Amino acid sequence: MRRKHALAGAATAALALVLSACGGGGGGTPSQPAQSAAGSAAQPVANAALTSVYNPSTKKGGTLKAAHSSDWDSLDPADTYYGYSFNFGRFYWRTLTMYKTGPGPDGNTVVPDLAESLGEPSTDGKTWTYKIKAGLKFEDGTPITAKDVAYGVARSFDKETFPHGPSYLNELLDWPKDFKGVYKTPDVDYKSAVEATDDTTLVFHLKKPFASMDYVVQMPMTAPVPKDKDTGAKYKEKVVSSGPYKFEKNEIGKSFALVRNDQWDASTDPNRPALPDRIEVQLNVNADDLDNQLISGSVQLDIPGTGMQPAALGKVLPDPALKARTDNPTIPRLWYVSVIPDTKPLDNIDCRKAVMWAADRVANQTAFGGPVAGGDIATNVMPPPIVGQEKFDLYASADNKGDVAKAKEALAACGQPNGFATNMTFRSDRPREKALAEAMQQALARVGIKLTLKGFPASSYFSDYAGNVNYVKENGIGLASHGWGSDWPDGYGFMQAIVDSRTIRDAGNYNLSVKNPEVDKLIDQASAELDATARAKLWVDVDKKVMEDASILPVVWAKSLLMRGEGVTNLAYNEGQSMYDYVMLGVQ
């Protein structure tokens, strides 16, 4: 997830964030020419796609072959919240705005997509208006109107039907008190929150001023959905395309294929070159096998986009030819462990602090691939690329291997001098998370804390297991492996969704552990603060309060080692997506 902050007409200009993207791969300049005069492919150079387009091309045709190490959480734009899905979904959906395609800092800015221009806020910042472009059509030729966007937003409100999707608009918009969603309360008018005043005008009504609306509406909740084609929870089986590609087939849990949407008009969409004729995606491919296929060339795109697994690093990093095909960006993402206070004895803050002190940070970093492919040891929640971030450390140990003595002191203080037993979840199809869970199990055993490890598939991890309130409670889940990337690169865009207790619902939770009224109060202060410097400082205060609460154990501020697929053209790392920019890609 993703990005920004400002107010009124300054919604775009207020942020010019430059992420550190030089990486640790070394070995070349990003300005490597992409093609020779004869049109041959670029000579591979490490980090070549971080600040320029590698192997640029406008050539259309061919099949892009992609694979995913799990199942999709959902192909429905209302029900998805993985970064890879936001990135890939732009092949078949369009939203009001989108991240500017291409490499470099510009990738963190938003540009119009369905909308003619960025939003027009009212003087008080509580109303935002967007005008929809003319000539937009769904795949069946039906015109796309503001009403279809408003309906898409309204259907995304229902977090029982769509547990995975973001909840920003649920919380920001002035929804009627009796509105439960378009299926449960079909007769309730929701125009107090979002309304189409005519076919081309969409108006959002907010509860309070909010500066980052242009960044929120690049999320898939604003993808248009034709009401007469909506099948609720089954819509993921046949999403109606508004983008350059449509579904040819969709075998849930196995594979799907996209082909060109002949109703898409390139003149309305300068952001998507739509180069391949066809895109094929295999699902539930073993992560290590996926890396091997990427290396060999039988797969051209690793969909999750979080970097190569530890097993592949031993092959790639020592081999100059393979390393030359990699990019090693620093990304606005934290890998961490939720320490859940609902599960005894972790309801006692000193028991949570015992976990913080006992953890071996070096072992945890190693689990994620070390400093090059995993990232820097994280000492607090917000990663360095976030505007205003400050590094601090409330649980420092001399060698970053934990402080056993202080952990035992904390256990004594919480009435568990001999330790305790609890369960830890992780995503079983992510080898790095399995390695993290095993590292935590070994480190905590030193002070008598016994972890039982439970692995679950990524596609249902948040809806059914680690993010499901009843499952966590009934199964005594005390720790949960987790990762989070910014929805836009300021404190709100990174922190709010994972530390605000008011976002918690029955299932699909991304905040698993922070339930502190003092944190919520600070979030409200930061959200309402219009001065950028003061606002950034308040988000640091939020970070410190979360760490004092010992409800998040930071692991690494992420880096990833990405591999460029064989035969892929027009490839660039996009800072807004925090991965390769999928909609730019072509194939030779």
C-alpha positions as CSV (number, residue, x, y, z in Angstrom):
1,M,0.0,0.0,0.0
2,R,1.1,3.8,-0.7
3,R,1.5,8.0,-0.5
4,K,1.0,12.1,0.4
5,H,-0.4,15.4,2.3
6,A,-1.2,19.3,1.8
7,L,-4.4,21.4,1.5
8,A,-6.7,23.0,-1.0
9,G,-5.2,23.8,-4.4
10,A,-1.8,22.8,-3.2
11,A,-2.7,19.1,-3.1
12,T,-0.1,18.1,-5.6
13,A,2.6,20.7,-5.3
14,A,3.0,20.3,-1.5
15,L,5.1,17.2,-1.8
16,A,8.2,16.5,-3.8
17,L,9.6,13.4,-2.1
18,V,12.8,11.9,-3.3
19,L,13.2,8.4,-2.1
20,S,16.7,6.9,-1.7
21,A,16.8,4.4,-4.6
22,C,20.5,3.8,-5.2
23,G,20.2,0.5,-3.4
24,G,23.1,-1.8,-2.4
25,G,23.5,-3.7,-5.7
26,G,26.1,-1.4,-7.1
27,G,27.9,-1.9,-10.4
28,G,26.6,0.6,-12.9
29,T,24.8,3.8,-13.8
30,P,21.0,4.0,-14.1
31,S,21.4,6.1,-17.2
32,Q,22.6,3.1,-19.3
33,P,21.3,3.6,-22.9
34,A,18.3,1.4,-23.3
35,Q,18.7,0.4,-27.0
36,S,21.4,0.6,-29.6
37,A,20.8,2.3,-32.9
38,A,20.0,-1.1,-34.4
39,G,17.3,-1.6,-31.8
40,S,19.0,-4.4,-29.8
41,A,18.2,-4.9,-26.2
42,A,20.1,-2.9,-23.5
43,Q,23.2,-4.4,-21.9
44,P,22.1,-5.3,-18.4
45,V,23.4,-3.1,-15.6
46,A,22.5,-3.3,-11.9
47,N,20.1,-0.6,-10.8
48,A,19.5,0.5,-14.3
49,A,15.7,0.8,-13.8
50,L,15.8,2.9,-10.7
51,T,16.0,6.4,-12.3
52,S,15.5,5.7,-16.0
53,V,13.4,3.5,-18.3
54,Y,15.4,0.3,-19.0
55,N,15.1,-1.0,-22.6
56,P,12.4,1.6,-23.6
57,S,10.1,0.6,-26.4
58,T,6.8,1.6,-28.0
59,K,6.5,-1.7,-29.8
60,K,3.1,-3.5,-29.3
61,G,2.5,-7.2,-29.3
62,G,3.5,-10.4,-27.6
63,T,2.5,-12.1,-24.4
64,L,3.7,-11.0,-20.9
65,K,4.1,-14.0,-18.7
66,A,3.7,-13.4,-15.0
67,A,3.4,-15.5,-11.8
68,H,2.3,-15.1,-8.2
69,S,3.5,-17.1,-5.2
70,S,0.0,-17.1,-3.7
71,D,-3.6,-16.5,-4.8
72,W,-4.9,-13.0,-5.3
73,D,-6.6,-11.5,-2.3
74,S,-9.3,-10.5,-4.8
75,L,-9.5,-9.2,-8.3
76,D,-12.5,-7.0,-7.3
77,P,-11.3,-3.4,-7.0
78,A,-13.5,-3.0,-3.8
79,D,-11.8,-6.0,-2.1
80,T,-8.1,-5.7,-2.6
81,Y,-5.3,-4.1,-0.6
82,Y,-2.0,-5.6,-1.7
83,G,0.5,-3.3,-3.4
84,Y,0.9,-5.7,-6.3
85,S,-2.8,-5.6,-6.9
86,F,-3.0,-1.8,-6.9
87,N,-0.2,-1.9,-9.4
88,F,-1.4,-4.7,-11.7
89,G,-5.1,-3.8,-11.4
90,R,-4.5,-0.7,-13.5
91,F,-4.3,-3.0,-16.6
92,Y,-8.1,-3.6,-16.2
93,W,-9.4,-0.7,-14.1
94,R,-9.1,3.0,-14.1
95,T,-9.5,5.3,-11.1
96,L,-10.0,9.1,-10.7
97,T,-6.3,9.7,-10.4
98,M,-3.2,7.5,-10.6
99,Y,0.5,7.6,-9.9
100,K,2.5,9.1,-12.7
101,T,4.1,6.3,-14.6
102,G,7.9,6.0,-14.9
103,P,11.0,6.2,-12.7
104,G,12.3,8.8,-10.3
105,P,10.7,11.1,-7.8
106,D,7.9,12.0,-10.2
107,G,6.5,8.5,-9.6
108,N,5.3,9.8,-6.2
109,T,3.0,12.4,-7.7
110,V,-0.6,11.8,-8.9
111,V,-2.0,12.7,-12.2
112,P,-5.6,12.6,-13.6
113,D,-6.9,9.2,-14.9
114,L,-10.7,9.0,-15.3
115,A,-10.8,12.7,-14.1
116,E,-10.0,15.6,-16.4
117,S,-7.9,17.2,-13.7
118,L,-7.0,16.8,-10.1
119,G,-9.7,17.4,-7.6
120,E,-11.1,20.9,-6.8
121,P,-11.5,21.3,-3.0
122,S,-13.9,23.7,-1.4
123,T,-12.5,26.6,0.7
124,D,-13.0,24.6,3.9
125,G,-11.4,21.5,2.5
126,K,-14.5,19.3,3.2
127,T,-15.9,19.0,-0.4
128,W,-13.9,17.7,-3.4
129,T,-15.2,17.8,-6.9
130,Y,-13.9,15.8,-9.9
131,K,-15.0,16.1,-13.6
132,I,-15.0,12.8,-15.6
133,K,-13.4,12.7,-19.1
134,A,-15.6,12.3,-22.1
135,G,-15.3,9.2,-24.3
136,L,-14.8,6.7,-21.6
137,K,-16.3,3.2,-22.0
138,F,-16.6,-0.1,-20.3
139,E,-15.6,-3.2,-22.2
140,D,-19.1,-3.7,-23.5
141,G,-19.2,-0.2,-25.0
142,T,-21.4,1.3,-22.3
143,P,-20.3,4.9,-21.4
144,I,-18.6,5.3,-18.1
145,T,-20.2,8.1,-16.1
146,A,-19.8,9.8,-12.7
147,K,-22.6,7.6,-11.4
148,D,-20.6,4.4,-12.1
149,V,-17.7,5.9,-10.0
150,A,-20.0,6.9,-7.2
151,Y,-21.6,3.4,-7.2
152,G,-18.1,1.8,-7.1
153,V,-17.2,4.0,-4.1
154,A,-20.5,3.1,-2.3
155,R,-20.2,-0.6,-2.9
156,S,-16.7,-0.6,-1.4
157,F,-18.2,0.6,1.9
158,D,-19.4,-2.9,2.8
159,K,-16.5,-4.5,4.6
160,E,-18.4,-7.7,5.3
161,T,-18.8,-8.4,1.6
162,F,-15.4,-6.9,0.8
163,P,-13.2,-7.4,3.9
164,H,-9.8,-6.8,2.2
165,G,-10.2,-3.3,0.8
166,P,-9.0,0.0,2.2
167,S,-11.3,1.9,4.6
168,Y,-10.2,5.4,4.1
169,L,-13.4,6.5,2.3
170,N,-15.5,4.8,4.9
171,E,-13.9,6.9,7.6
172,L,-13.5,10.2,5.7
173,L,-16.9,10.6,3.9
174,D,-20.1,11.7,5.5
175,W,-22.1,8.5,5.1
176,P,-25.8,8.4,6.3
177,K,-26.0,6.7,9.7
178,D,-28.4,4.1,8.4
179,F,-26.3,3.2,5.3
180,K,-24.9,-0.4,5.6
181,G,-23.9,-0.8,2.0
182,V,-25.5,-1.1,-1.4
183,Y,-26.6,-4.7,-0.8
184,K,-27.9,-4.5,2.8
185,T,-29.6,-1.1,2.5
186,P,-30.2,-0.6,-1.3
187,D,-32.9,2.1,-0.7
188,V,-30.7,4.4,1.4
189,D,-29.4,7.4,-0.5
190,Y,-25.7,7.9,0.0
191,K,-25.3,11.3,-1.7
192,S,-24.4,12.9,1.6
193,A,-21.1,11.1,1.2
194,V,-20.6,10.8,-2.6
195,E,-22.8,11.9,-5.4
196,A,-22.9,12.3,-9.2
197,T,-24.6,15.6,-9.8
198,D,-24.6,14.8,-13.5
199,D,-22.9,12.3,-15.8
200,T,-19.6,14.1,-15.6
201,T,-19.4,15.6,-12.1
202,L,-18.5,13.6,-9.0
203,V,-18.6,15.3,-5.5
204,F,-17.2,13.9,-2.3
205,H,-18.5,15.2,1.0
206,L,-16.1,14.8,3.9
207,K,-16.7,14.9,7.7
208,K,-13.7,17.2,8.2
209,P,-11.1,18.9,6.0
210,F,-8.6,16.5,4.4
211,A,-5.7,17.5,2.2
212,S,-4.7,14.2,0.5
213,M,-7.9,13.4,-1.4
214,D,-6.1,13.2,-4.8
215,Y,-4.0,10.4,-3.3
216,V,-6.9,8.5,-1.8
217,V,-8.9,8.5,-5.0
218,Q,-6.0,6.8,-6.9
219,M,-6.9,3.7,-4.9
220,P,-9.2,1.1,-6.6
221,M,-12.3,2.1,-4.6
222,T,-12.9,4.8,-7.3
223,A,-12.8,2.3,-10.2
224,P,-16.2,2.5,-11.9
225,V,-18.6,-0.5,-11.6
226,P,-21.7,-0.8,-13.7
227,K,-24.6,-1.4,-11.2
228,D,-26.4,-3.7,-13.6
229,K,-23.3,-6.0,-13.9
230,D,-22.5,-6.0,-10.1
231,T,-22.7,-9.5,-8.6
232,G,-21.5,-8.6,-5.1
233,A,-19.0,-11.1,-3.7
234,K,-18.9,-12.9,-7.1
235,Y,-17.9,-9.8,-9.0
236,K,-14.2,-10.9,-8.7
237,E,-15.0,-13.8,-11.0
238,K,-15.9,-11.3,-13.9
239,V,-14.8,-7.8,-13.4
240,V,-16.0,-5.4,-16.1
241,S,-13.0,-3.6,-17.5
242,S,-12.5,0.1,-17.7
243,G,-8.9,-0.2,-18.7
244,P,-6.9,-1.3,-21.7
245,Y,-7.3,-5.0,-21.0
246,K,-10.2,-7.3,-20.1
247,F,-10.4,-10.8,-18.8
248,E,-10.3,-13.6,-21.4
249,K,-10.5,-16.3,-18.7
250,N,-10.3,-16.4,-14.9
251,E,-9.8,-19.6,-13.1
252,I,-9.9,-18.5,-9.4
253,G,-6.9,-19.8,-7.5
254,K,-5.2,-21.1,-10.7
255,S,-4.6,-18.6,-13.4
256,F,-6.2,-15.8,-15.5
257,A,-5.4,-14.1,-18.8
258,L,-6.0,-10.6,-20.0
259,V,-6.5,-9.6,-23.6
260,R,-7.0,-6.2,-25.3
261,N,-10.1,-4.2,-24.5
262,D,-11.2,-2.8,-27.9
263,Q,-13.5,-0.2,-26.1
264,W,-10.5,1.4,-24.4
265,D,-9.6,4.7,-26.1
266,A,-5.9,5.5,-25.9
267,S,-6.6,9.2,-26.5
268,T,-8.3,9.4,-23.1
269,D,-5.4,7.6,-21.4
270,P,-1.8,9.0,-21.8
271,N,-0.6,7.0,-18.8
272,R,-0.9,3.4,-20.1
273,P,1.0,2.5,-23.3
274,A,-0.7,-1.0,-23.4
275,L,2.1,-2.7,-25.2
276,P,1.5,-6.5,-24.8
277,D,-1.3,-8.1,-26.7
278,R,-1.9,-10.6,-23.9
279,I,-1.0,-11.0,-20.2
280,E,-1.0,-14.5,-18.6
281,V,-0.8,-14.9,-14.8
282,Q,-0.2,-18.2,-13.0
283,L,-1.2,-18.3,-9.4
284,N,0.0,-20.3,-6.4
285,V,3.5,-20.9,-7.8
286,N,6.0,-21.8,-5.1
287,A,8.0,-18.6,-4.3
288,D,11.4,-20.3,-4.8
289,D,10.3,-21.9,-8.0
290,L,9.0,-18.5,-9.2
291,D,12.5,-17.0,-8.6
292,N,14.1,-19.9,-10.6
293,Q,11.6,-19.3,-13.5
294,L,12.4,-15.6,-13.4
295,I,16.1,-16.3,-13.6
296,S,15.7,-18.8,-16.4
297,G,13.3,-16.6,-18.4
298,S,10.2,-18.8,-18.4
299,V,8.5,-16.1,-16.3
300,Q,9.0,-12.4,-17.0
301,L,7.3,-10.8,-14.0
302,D,7.2,-11.7,-10.3
303,I,3.7,-10.3,-9.4
304,P,4.2,-9.7,-5.6
305,G,7.2,-7.4,-6.3
306,T,8.7,-7.6,-2.8
307,G,12.0,-9.1,-4.0
308,M,13.8,-12.4,-4.4
309,Q,13.7,-15.1,-1.8
310,P,16.7,-16.0,0.3
311,A,17.3,-19.2,-1.7
312,A,17.7,-17.2,-4.9
313,L,20.0,-14.6,-3.4
314,G,22.8,-17.1,-3.1
315,K,22.6,-17.7,-6.8
316,V,22.1,-14.1,-8.0
317,L,24.4,-11.9,-5.9
318,P,27.7,-13.8,-6.6
319,D,27.0,-14.1,-10.3
320,P,27.8,-10.8,-12.2
321,A,25.5,-11.6,-15.1
322,L,22.5,-12.3,-12.9
323,K,23.3,-9.4,-10.6
324,A,23.3,-7.1,-13.6
325,R,19.7,-7.9,-14.1
326,T,18.7,-6.6,-10.7
327,D,17.5,-3.4,-9.1
328,N,17.9,-2.8,-5.3
329,P,15.6,0.1,-4.2
330,T,14.9,1.3,-0.7
331,I,11.1,1.4,-0.3
332,P,8.7,3.1,2.1
333,R,7.8,-0.3,3.7
334,L,8.2,-1.8,7.2
335,W,8.3,-5.5,7.9
336,Y,7.3,-6.1,11.4
337,V,5.6,-8.3,14.0
338,S,2.2,-7.3,15.6
339,V,2.2,-7.9,19.4
340,I,-1.5,-8.4,20.1
341,P,-2.7,-7.0,23.4
342,D,-6.0,-8.9,23.3
343,T,-4.2,-12.2,23.9
344,K,-3.2,-12.9,27.5
345,P,-0.6,-12.3,29.0
346,L,0.2,-9.8,26.3
347,D,-2.6,-7.6,27.6
348,N,0.1,-6.6,30.2
349,I,2.5,-4.0,28.7
350,D,5.5,-5.5,30.4
351,C,4.9,-8.9,28.8
352,R,4.8,-7.1,25.4
353,K,8.1,-5.3,26.4
354,A,9.6,-8.6,27.2
355,V,9.0,-9.6,23.5
356,M,10.6,-6.4,22.3
357,W,13.7,-6.9,24.5
358,A,14.1,-10.6,23.7
359,A,13.9,-10.3,19.9
360,D,17.2,-10.8,18.0
361,R,17.1,-8.0,15.5
362,V,20.1,-9.4,13.5
363,A,18.5,-12.8,13.1
364,N,15.2,-11.1,12.0
365,Q,17.1,-9.0,9.5
366,T,18.8,-12.2,8.2
367,A,15.4,-13.9,7.8
368,F,14.5,-11.1,5.3
369,G,17.7,-11.5,3.3
370,G,20.1,-9.3,5.2
371,P,20.9,-5.6,4.6
372,V,21.0,-5.8,0.8
373,A,17.8,-7.7,0.0
374,G,16.0,-7.3,3.3
375,G,16.7,-3.9,4.5
376,D,18.1,-1.9,7.5
377,I,17.3,-3.0,11.0
378,A,14.2,-1.0,12.0
379,T,14.1,0.7,15.4
380,N,10.7,2.4,15.1
381,V,7.6,2.2,12.9
382,M,8.0,4.9,10.2
383,P,10.6,4.1,7.6
384,P,13.2,6.7,6.4
385,P,11.5,7.6,3.0
386,I,8.4,9.0,4.9
387,V,8.3,12.8,5.1
388,G,9.4,13.9,8.6
389,Q,10.6,10.5,9.8
390,E,12.9,10.5,12.8
391,K,14.9,7.5,13.9
392,F,14.8,6.6,17.6
393,D,15.2,3.4,19.6
394,L,13.4,2.6,22.9
395,Y,14.7,-1.0,23.1
396,A,18.3,-0.7,22.1
397,S,20.8,-3.5,22.7
398,A,24.6,-3.2,22.2
399,D,24.8,-5.7,19.4
400,N,21.1,-5.7,18.2
401,K,20.8,-9.3,19.3
402,G,18.4,-8.4,22.1
403,D,18.8,-7.9,25.9
404,V,18.0,-11.1,27.7
405,A,18.4,-9.5,31.2
406,K,15.9,-6.7,30.4
407,A,13.5,-9.2,28.9
408,K,13.6,-11.3,32.1
409,E,13.0,-8.1,34.1
410,A,10.0,-7.3,32.1
411,L,8.7,-10.9,32.5
412,A,9.0,-10.6,36.2
413,A,7.2,-7.2,36.1
414,C,4.2,-8.8,34.3
415,G,4.0,-11.7,36.6
416,Q,5.5,-14.3,34.2
417,P,9.0,-14.8,35.5
418,N,9.3,-18.2,33.8
419,G,8.0,-17.0,30.5
420,F,4.7,-18.0,28.8
421,A,3.4,-19.7,25.7
422,T,1.6,-18.0,22.7
423,N,1.0,-18.5,19.0
424,M,2.6,-16.6,16.1
425,T,1.2,-16.5,12.6
426,F,3.0,-15.9,9.3
427,R,2.2,-16.2,5.6
428,S,3.2,-19.7,4.7
429,D,3.8,-19.0,1.0
430,R,6.4,-16.3,1.9
431,P,9.7,-18.0,2.9
432,R,11.1,-14.9,4.5
433,E,8.1,-14.7,6.9
434,K,8.6,-18.4,7.8
435,A,12.2,-17.7,8.5
436,L,11.3,-14.6,10.6
437,A,8.8,-16.7,12.7
438,E,11.5,-19.4,13.3
439,A,14.0,-16.6,14.3
440,M,11.5,-15.2,16.7
441,Q,10.8,-18.7,18.1
442,Q,14.5,-19.2,18.8
443,A,15.1,-15.8,20.3
444,L,12.1,-15.7,22.6
445,A,12.9,-19.2,23.8
446,R,16.0,-17.8,25.5
447,V,13.7,-16.1,28.1
448,G,11.1,-18.9,28.4
449,I,8.6,-17.5,25.9
450,K,7.4,-20.5,23.8
451,L,6.0,-19.7,20.3
452,T,3.9,-22.1,18.4
453,L,4.1,-21.2,14.7
454,K,1.1,-21.2,12.4
455,G,1.4,-20.5,8.7
456,F,-1.5,-19.4,6.5
457,P,-1.9,-18.4,2.8
458,A,-1.3,-14.8,2.0
459,S,-4.6,-14.5,0.0
460,S,-6.7,-15.1,3.1
461,Y,-4.2,-14.1,5.8
462,F,-6.0,-10.9,6.9
463,S,-9.6,-11.9,6.1
464,D,-9.6,-15.3,7.8
465,Y,-6.7,-15.5,10.2
466,A,-4.3,-12.8,11.4
467,G,-6.7,-10.0,10.6
468,N,-9.9,-11.7,11.7
469,V,-10.9,-10.6,15.2
470,N,-12.7,-13.9,16.1
471,Y,-9.9,-16.1,14.8
472,V,-7.2,-14.2,16.8
473,K,-9.3,-14.4,19.9
474,E,-10.4,-18.0,19.7
475,N,-6.9,-19.3,18.7
476,G,-4.8,-17.2,21.1
477,I,-2.7,-15.4,18.5
478,G,-0.2,-13.3,20.3
479,L,2.2,-12.4,17.5
480,A,1.7,-12.0,13.8
481,S,4.1,-11.4,11.0
482,H,3.1,-8.4,8.9
483,G,4.4,-5.9,6.4
484,W,3.1,-2.4,5.4
485,G,4.0,0.1,2.7
486,S,2.9,3.7,2.5
487,D,-0.4,4.5,0.8
488,W,1.3,7.9,0.2
489,P,4.6,9.0,1.7
490,D,3.6,11.0,4.7
491,G,2.7,10.1,8.3
492,Y,-1.0,9.6,7.5
493,G,-0.4,7.7,4.4
494,F,1.9,5.3,6.2
495,M,0.7,5.2,9.8
496,Q,-3.1,5.6,10.0
497,A,-4.2,2.3,8.6
498,I,-2.0,0.3,10.9
499,V,-2.2,2.2,14.2
500,D,-5.6,3.7,14.4
501,S,-7.9,1.5,16.5
502,R,-11.0,2.9,14.9
503,T,-10.2,1.2,11.6
504,I,-10.7,-2.2,13.2
505,R,-13.6,-4.3,11.9
506,D,-14.5,-8.0,12.2
507,A,-12.2,-9.1,9.4
508,G,-9.6,-7.8,7.0
509,N,-7.8,-5.8,9.6
510,Y,-4.3,-4.4,8.9
511,N,-4.1,-3.0,12.4
512,L,-3.8,-6.1,14.4
513,S,-2.4,-4.7,17.7
514,V,-2.5,-1.0,18.3
515,K,-5.6,-0.1,20.3
516,N,-4.4,2.9,22.3
517,P,-6.7,5.9,22.9
518,E,-3.7,8.2,23.2
519,V,-2.5,7.1,19.8
520,D,-6.0,7.8,18.3
521,K,-6.0,11.3,19.9
522,L,-2.6,12.1,18.4
523,I,-3.8,10.8,14.9
524,D,-6.7,13.3,15.1
525,Q,-4.3,16.1,16.0
526,A,-1.9,15.3,13.2
527,S,-4.7,14.9,10.6
528,A,-6.1,18.3,11.4
529,E,-2.8,20.2,11.5
530,L,-2.3,22.3,8.4
531,D,1.3,23.3,9.0
532,A,3.5,20.7,7.3
533,T,6.3,20.9,9.9
534,A,4.1,20.7,12.9
535,R,2.1,17.9,11.2
536,A,5.3,15.8,10.6
537,K,6.3,16.2,14.2
538,L,2.9,15.0,15.4
539,W,3.4,11.8,13.3
540,V,6.7,11.2,15.1
541,D,4.8,11.5,18.3
542,V,2.4,8.9,17.1
543,D,5.4,6.6,16.3
544,K,6.9,7.1,19.7
545,K,3.6,6.4,21.5
546,V,3.2,3.1,19.5
547,M,6.7,2.0,20.4
548,E,6.1,2.9,24.1
549,D,2.9,0.8,23.9
550,A,5.1,-2.2,22.7
551,S,2.4,-3.3,20.3
552,I,4.6,-3.3,17.1
553,L,8.0,-5.0,16.9
554,P,9.8,-3.4,13.9
555,V,12.0,-5.8,11.9
556,V,13.4,-4.0,8.8
557,W,12.9,-0.9,6.9
558,A,12.7,-2.6,3.6
559,K,14.9,-2.9,0.6
560,S,14.1,-5.4,-2.2
561,L,16.2,-7.1,-4.8
562,L,14.1,-7.1,-7.9
563,M,15.0,-9.0,-11.1
564,R,14.2,-7.8,-14.5
565,G,12.5,-10.4,-16.6
566,E,14.1,-11.7,-19.8
567,G,12.7,-10.1,-22.9
568,V,10.8,-7.3,-21.0
569,T,10.9,-3.8,-22.4
570,N,10.0,-0.4,-21.1
571,L,10.8,-1.3,-17.5
572,A,11.2,1.2,-14.7
573,Y,10.9,1.1,-10.9
574,N,8.1,3.4,-9.8
575,E,8.4,5.1,-6.4
576,G,4.6,5.5,-6.1
577,Q,4.0,1.8,-6.6
578,S,7.3,0.8,-4.7
579,M,7.9,-1.8,-7.4
580,Y,8.3,-2.0,-11.2
581,D,5.6,0.0,-13.0
582,Y,3.6,-2.9,-14.4
583,V,1.4,-0.9,-16.9
584,M,4.5,0.4,-18.7
585,L,5.8,-3.1,-19.6
586,G,6.2,-4.5,-23.0
587,V,7.8,-7.7,-24.4
588,Q,10.2,-8.3,-27.2
